[in-house]
């Protein structure tokens, strides 16, 4: 309640409002007549004391007094009001801070009840600049009692901590970000404290490095005992003692990286960085680094590879050269210098490699360089002399050497001495030419047949056997096309055996393109082709003539056997009949000798003809020759007729009997008689038949015998049987006649 003093007793107004900066001036100038507080002259002393304290303080303060808690504040509190300043002066607390009254009203009620309060960094969202914003304050609410001891108002000392809170939050966020970066850093990191190097921080990469062991709060010596004997504890001690950082590159270390597992060797790049306090005293060590094991292994492998390549270069007999992009010589291997007979590489270094080649090879070398510069690979062969003048043949490969950007930086040239190979190739070429000439000159068919039966090659003799005029006709042709059908199955089976590695001999028939059939004998062997397949190489000869000869020989042997048997039978029959009809031993001897000689002469004729037959005229000549006296008493007339061996022997024996009878009893028994032997060939029902007649005249008168002797029976029976025809002997008065009619088969 306000205190009223008589006018004459009022103290000097505004003494307690003196000073106080702008708010002091405002309060002195303010029209308090309309305020619930009334004029300052009537304010109670308790209020005056707090107002004077507030105005002269250098901290944000306010005083709320009276039933409506009229609001009084100082200069440092004005910024808290924002746009509400200065209109808030003297107005009710609940009105000026209506936007936050829901939050602070209960606190105010608690204060007015006599209970002071303190808040630190309290968030109070408020509207003070035309918008709602978060603000933080540390403040105290203290109840003010009037002269009667009743709480008449409240006093607040406040500090806005919005900036501090936001700064702390930013700092915390930054710490969290740094902590996250620390944990997620690809490098391993750890921080140890004190002389015992106790683990304080480790990140995920470090945890992975040490096998995810729990090490925080433990000295390094205990947490990672495998490091003790490797000297790392001493390194930490040295850094802690001297305050100097330690940097290591590719240091080998044995670590247990799998729980309960054995130690594994790794290679690390790391730094031990001392941590100092404000006084410069070392308090800990920060360790950071990378596991470079794979890099070290790669470098080791590279060194091994480079060493291996160096040894290859030194041991290779190829001439390995490196050229610049102008084709100038930059490097030559040791083996290359030897094969090129170079004593001093310096004498040829930077020379144009293309100038080492002459004639057509110079153009090849120039083109090879151009190809390599364009990113391609070139290869050629050619002769050029060494630096001592020895002419050698070279196989040359030229390739580009590119940089990281793919551009050609150098040129690699590798030359191999192939002089010996060229000599071998030349010798082989001459040898192949000789063999080709031999194969082409041989009368046998030499052929190469693929596993599918197609003809790969065939010499001229083979083409002639197949009656092929154009060798191009063989392209894609199967050898089975000329194999006689009845031999194809056997040929396929034997061909398969050859292609499986066997050597096989067999015979078969072929039918040439012009239909000529030949009997062939072949010797086939397997031949491995360049592609790894097995072909059939064969030498095949035409044995048709040999087969015919063998068959003819077999026929002759069979015929001989037959003829010998027949001859012996004939001799036996002739002997028996002669002895049976002869009157005396001398006559028997004479008749037997004549008949056997006739048989012998006929055999002579047949033997000369290989028992294939004989001419009728020659048979007649042989039979009549012993009885020719040179007086031309035998007359022979008829065409040349070919007789079979059987007919020839039969007629020879018959003519012998007729001639013997003529000499003894007939026309040749005197000096004037004559014998005419005539024959002709007639056609009878489309078959050729021989008609032969023996006619005598001028001899003694002919008398018909009372009985027919052996000679007559030989002619009429044996001759007719052997000829498959008829034979008739007639005793005419003017002379004996014999007529023979037989088919010529």
Secondary structure as the mmCIF struct_conf table of DSSP 4:
data_model
#
loop_
_struct_conf.conf_type_id
_struct_conf.id
_struct_conf.beg_label_comp_id
_struct_conf.beg_label_asym_id
_struct_conf.beg_label_seq_id
_struct_conf.end_label_comp_id
_struct_conf.end_label_asym_id
_struct_conf.end_label_seq_id
HELX_RH_3T_P HELX_RH_3T_P1 UNK A 7 UNK A 9
TURN_TY1_P TURN_TY1_P1 UNK A 13 UNK A 14
BEND BEND1 UNK A 15 UNK A 15
TURN_TY1_P TURN_TY1_P2 UNK A 16 UNK A 17
BEND BEND2 UNK A 18 UNK A 18
HELX_RH_AL_P HELX_RH_AL_P1 UNK A 21 UNK A 29
BEND BEND3 UNK A 30 UNK A 30
HELX_RH_3T_P HELX_RH_3T_P2 UNK A 32 UNK A 34
BEND BEND4 UNK A 35 UNK A 35
TURN_TY1_P TURN_TY1_P3 UNK A 36 UNK A 37
HELX_RH_3T_P HELX_RH_3T_P3 UNK A 40 UNK A 42
BEND BEND5 UNK A 43 UNK A 43
HELX_RH_AL_P HELX_RH_AL_P2 UNK A 45 UNK A 55
TURN_TY1_P TURN_TY1_P4 UNK A 56 UNK A 56
BEND BEND6 UNK A 58 UNK A 59
STRN STRN1 UNK A 60 UNK A 65
TURN_TY1_P TURN_TY1_P5 UNK A 66 UNK A 69
STRN STRN2 UNK A 70 UNK A 73
HELX_RH_AL_P HELX_RH_AL_P3 UNK A 75 UNK A 81
HELX_RH_3T_P HELX_RH_3T_P4 UNK A 82 UNK A 84
TURN_TY1_P TURN_TY1_P6 UNK A 85 UNK A 90
BEND BEND7 UNK A 91 UNK A 91
STRN STRN3 UNK A 92 UNK A 92
HELX_RH_AL_P HELX_RH_AL_P4 UNK A 93 UNK A 96
TURN_TY1_P TURN_TY1_P7 UNK A 97 UNK A 97
HELX_RH_3T_P HELX_RH_3T_P5 UNK A 98 UNK A 100
HELX_RH_AL_P HELX_RH_AL_P5 UNK A 101 UNK A 112
TURN_TY1_P TURN_TY1_P8 UNK A 113 UNK A 114
STRN STRN4 UNK A 117 UNK A 123
STRN STRN5 UNK A 126 UNK A 127
BEND BEND8 UNK A 128 UNK A 131
STRN STRN6 UNK A 132 UNK A 133
STRN STRN7 UNK A 136 UNK A 145
TURN_TY1_P TURN_TY1_P9 UNK A 147 UNK A 148
BEND BEND9 UNK A 149 UNK A 150
STRN STRN8 UNK A 151 UNK A 160
HELX_RH_AL_P HELX_RH_AL_P6 UNK A 162 UNK A 184
BEND BEND10 UNK A 186 UNK A 187
STRN STRN9 UNK A 188 UNK A 193
TURN_TY1_P TURN_TY1_P10 UNK A 194 UNK A 197
STRN STRN10 UNK A 198 UNK A 202
HELX_RH_AL_P HELX_RH_AL_P7 UNK A 204 UNK A 209
TURN_TY1_P TURN_TY1_P11 UNK A 210 UNK A 211
BEND BEND11 UNK A 212 UNK A 212
TURN_TY1_P TURN_TY1_P12 UNK A 216 UNK A 217
BEND BEND12 UNK A 218 UNK A 218
STRN STRN11 UNK A 219 UNK A 219
HELX_RH_AL_P HELX_RH_AL_P8 UNK A 220 UNK A 223
TURN_TY1_P TURN_TY1_P13 UNK A 224 UNK A 224
HELX_RH_3T_P HELX_RH_3T_P6 UNK A 225 UNK A 230
TURN_TY1_P TURN_TY1_P14 UNK A 231 UNK A 231
HELX_RH_AL_P HELX_RH_AL_P9 UNK A 232 UNK A 242
STRN STRN12 UNK A 246 UNK A 256
BEND BEND13 UNK A 258 UNK A 258
TURN_TY1_P TURN_TY1_P15 UNK A 259 UNK A 260
STRN STRN13 UNK A 263 UNK A 276
TURN_TY1_P TURN_TY1_P16 UNK A 278 UNK A 279
BEND BEND14 UNK A 280 UNK A 280
STRN STRN14 UNK A 282 UNK A 291
HELX_RH_AL_P HELX_RH_AL_P10 UNK A 293 UNK A 315
BEND BEND15 UNK A 318 UNK A 318
STRN STRN15 UNK A 319 UNK A 323
TURN_TY1_P TURN_TY1_P17 UNK A 325 UNK A 326
STRN STRN16 UNK A 328 UNK A 328
STRN STRN17 UNK A 329 UNK A 332
HELX_RH_AL_P HELX_RH_AL_P11 UNK A 334 UNK A 339
TURN_TY1_P TURN_TY1_P18 UNK A 340 UNK A 341
BEND BEND16 UNK A 343 UNK A 343
HELX_RH_3T_P HELX_RH_3T_P7 UNK A 345 UNK A 347
TURN_TY1_P TURN_TY1_P19 UNK A 348 UNK A 350
STRN STRN18 UNK A 352 UNK A 352
HELX_RH_3T_P HELX_RH_3T_P8 UNK A 353 UNK A 356
TURN_TY1_P TURN_TY1_P20 UNK A 359 UNK A 359
HELX_RH_AL_P HELX_RH_AL_P12 UNK A 360 UNK A 373
TURN_TY1_P TURN_TY1_P21 UNK A 374 UNK A 375
STRN STRN19 UNK A 378 UNK A 385
TURN_TY1_P TURN_TY1_P22 UNK A 387 UNK A 388
BEND BEND17 UNK A 389 UNK A 389
STRN STRN20 UNK A 391 UNK A 402
TURN_TY1_P TURN_TY1_P23 UNK A 404 UNK A 405
BEND BEND18 UNK A 406 UNK A 406
STRN STRN21 UNK A 408 UNK A 417
HELX_RH_AL_P HELX_RH_AL_P13 UNK A 419 UNK A 441
BEND BEND19 UNK A 443 UNK A 444
STRN STRN22 UNK A 445 UNK A 449
TURN_TY1_P TURN_TY1_P24 UNK A 451 UNK A 452
BEND BEND20 UNK A 453 UNK A 453
STRN STRN23 UNK A 454 UNK A 454
STRN STRN24 UNK A 455 UNK A 458
HELX_RH_AL_P HELX_RH_AL_P14 UNK A 460 UNK A 465
TURN_TY1_P TURN_TY1_P25 UNK A 466 UNK A 467
BEND BEND21 UNK A 469 UNK A 469
HELX_RH_3T_P HELX_RH_3T_P9 UNK A 471 UNK A 474
TURN_TY1_P TURN_TY1_P26 UNK A 475 UNK A 476
STRN STRN25 UNK A 478 UNK A 478
HELX_RH_3T_P HELX_RH_3T_P10 UNK A 479 UNK A 481
TURN_TY1_P TURN_TY1_P27 UNK A 482 UNK A 482
STRN STRN26 UNK A 483 UNK A 483
HELX_RH_3T_P HELX_RH_3T_P11 UNK A 485 UNK A 487
HELX_RH_AL_P HELX_RH_AL_P15 UNK A 488 UNK A 499
TURN_TY1_P TURN_TY1_P28 UNK A 500 UNK A 501
STRN STRN27 UNK A 504 UNK A 511
TURN_TY1_P TURN_TY1_P29 UNK A 513 UNK A 514
STRN STRN28 UNK A 517 UNK A 528
TURN_TY1_P TURN_TY1_P30 UNK A 530 UNK A 531
BEND BEND22 UNK A 532 UNK A 532
STRN STRN29 UNK A 534 UNK A 542
HELX_RH_AL_P HELX_RH_AL_P16 UNK A 544 UNK A 581
BEND BEND23 UNK A 583 UNK A 584
HELX_RH_AL_P HELX_RH_AL_P17 UNK A 585 UNK A 608
TURN_TY1_P TURN_TY1_P31 UNK A 609 UNK A 611
BEND BEND24 UNK A 612 UNK A 612
STRN STRN30 UNK A 614 UNK A 615
HELX_RH_AL_P HELX_RH_AL_P18 UNK A 616 UNK A 625
TURN_TY1_P TURN_TY1_P32 UNK A 626 UNK A 627
BEND BEND25 UNK A 630 UNK A 631
STRN STRN31 UNK A 634 UNK A 637
STRN STRN32 UNK A 642 UNK A 643
HELX_RH_AL_P HELX_RH_AL_P19 UNK A 645 UNK A 664
TURN_TY1_P TURN_TY1_P33 UNK A 665 UNK A 665
BEND BEND26 UNK A 666 UNK A 666
HELX_RH_3T_P HELX_RH_3T_P12 UNK A 667 UNK A 669
BEND BEND27 UNK A 670 UNK A 672
STRN STRN33 UNK A 674 UNK A 684
TURN_TY1_P TURN_TY1_P34 UNK A 685 UNK A 686
STRN STRN34 UNK A 687 UNK A 697
BEND BEND28 UNK A 698 UNK A 700
HELX_LH_PP_P HELX_LH_PP_P1 UNK A 701 UNK A 702
BEND BEND29 UNK A 706 UNK A 707
HELX_RH_AL_P HELX_RH_AL_P20 UNK A 710 UNK A 713
HELX_RH_PI_P HELX_RH_PI_P1 UNK A 714 UNK A 719
HELX_RH_AL_P HELX_RH_AL_P21 UNK A 720 UNK A 723
TURN_TY1_P TURN_TY1_P35 UNK A 724 UNK A 724
BEND BEND30 UNK A 725 UNK A 725
STRN STRN35 UNK A 726 UNK A 732
TURN_TY1_P TURN_TY1_P36 UNK A 733 UNK A 734
STRN STRN36 UNK A 735 UNK A 743
#
